[in-house]
Amino acid sequence: MRTAFVCDFGGVLTSPLSAGFLAYQEESGVSVEQLGVAMARATEAHGEHPLFALERGEISEAQFAERIEPSLDAGFDVVRLRTLFFEHIQTNEPMVAYAAELRRRGVRTALLTNNVREWEPLWRGKLPEIDAIFEVVVDSAFVGMRKPEVPIYELTLERLGVRAADCVFCDDLEVNCEAARGLGMASVRFENTDQAVAGIDAELQGR
């Protein structure tokens, strides 16, 4: 029987993140594919993927924009992207309610998110009760590491005061789930709320 729950934010406690990027694509004319190419070119130029550096807090939002804008003919407005992103993702209320229920049942809870320093007020605004639901919040942009890097999972476990074997981890990206499994955590990839809740409950109960 496991006694702790570690949860992702975007794509688990919210609707899929793709909606925000698609909204920016529609308004700006810069496609998701073009953004991908621009980030690949920035990776070649700087030796590090710009999104990874941004999520570790190694570069600012403005520096991220500077790295990818030269490859985009239409330019790049990172502030507008941020605005549209948060306008078009919604809180997954049933999943939030489930996490709150686990906390009330005595399950230890932590939130582990890859995020952007400048976006913290906005993503926290989607979940005002975050600190009542989660005992520990680990935001990649403030700890200098990101999923699926092993040290950020280890830091989360340390702050929560539990072993990997005690935990069920939930994320919408399989690569992040694989890293958690590698540490000995049970892992449930989020596809939809009903599927995820059933999987988490089964793991917590040792089924």
Secondary structure, DSSP 8 states (H G I E B T S, - for coil): ---EEEE-STTTTBS-THHHHHHHHHHH---HHHHHHHHHHHHHHHSS-HHHHHHTTSS-HHHHHHHHGGG-TT---HHHHHHHHHHH--B-HHHHHHHHHHHHTT-EEEEEE---GGGHHHHHHT-TTHHHH-SEEEEHHHHT--TTSHHHHHHHHHHHT--GGGEEEEES-HHHHHHHHHTT-EEEE-SSHHHHHHHHHHHHTT-
